[in-house]
């Protein structure tokens, strides 16, 4: 099913600092990289991040570990359908109050 921009929401929020992309994930990431120039492009966790990982698009994964165990669990990257994606050792590990921040390079 083709996705479409939520026109009613856009009309109510004309100054929103983002753009809806309704094409496929690689095209959305390509548009984001073009707009970012020398800056970074971030994709939040969930199904879209899982798709990006499966397609080999991200250079690194940033993960914030919070000491809570959900009763039924919650997949961080949605249901991935391809083979495992290997991450390298963390390049950053910042412990703080109730959260630890990690950065993992994605192995090529």
N, C-alpha and C positions, 0 to 999 in steps of 0.2 A: 504494500500500500504506500503510495507516494505521500510524503510529508509535505505540509504547507506551512508557511509562516502564519502565526496567529495574528491576523490583521487587526482584530478588535483590541488585543493587548498592545500592539505596536501603536495604534491610534491613541490610546490612553497614555502611553509612555514614549512620546516622540524623542525625548532626549536620552533614552537608555543608552549606556555606553557599550553596547555590544550589537552584533548583527546575527540574525537567524540565518543559518545555512541549511537548506532542505535537500541538498544533493547528498552524495555518499561521503563517508568519513574522510577518505583521502583528499577530496576536493575541499572539504571544510578546513582541514589542517593546512592545506596549501594556501588557502585564502588567509588564514590566521598568520602564517609565516610571512606572507607578502605584506600584510599590515604591520606586523611586528618589526619588520626590518632587522636590525641588529638585536632587538629585544628577544625575550623568551616567550614561548607559547606553552600554556599550561592546559591540561585536560583533567577535569576532576574524576574521581573514582567512579566506578560503576560500569555499565554496559559500554558506553562510548570509550572509556579508558581501556577496557578489555579489547575492544575492536582495534584500537590504536596499537596495543601491544601485539596482537595477532598479525597486524600488518607491518610490524617492525618500524613504526613511526617515531616513538619516543627515544630519546638518548638516555634518559634516566627516569627512575621512579622515585618519587618522594612519598614517604609514608610516615604518618604520625601515629605512634602506638600509645593508646590510652588504656589504662588498666581497668577495663570493663569486659566481661565475657557475656555476650548476648545469649539468651536461653536457646534460641533456635539457630544461632549463628547467622552470619550475613556475609555473602561473598563480596569481597572487596572490588573485584573486577567483573562481576556478573558471570554468566555461564560462558566460559571460553570454549570454543569448539576445536581449535587446532591443538598442536602439541604444546608441551610446556614451554614457557619463556624463561630463560635463565637470566638471573641478575648477578652482577659481580658483587664483591665485598663492598660494604658501605664506605663511601668517601666522606660522609659526614654522619656523626652521631652526637646529638645534642640532648642530654638528659635535662629535664626541668621538672617543675612541680606538676605531677599527674599526667605528664606526656613526655615521650621521647621522640625526637625528630630524626629521621633517617633519610639519606639519599643513596640510592643504588644505581650505578650505571647499568644499562641494559646490554647484555652480551650480544655481539653481532652474530 
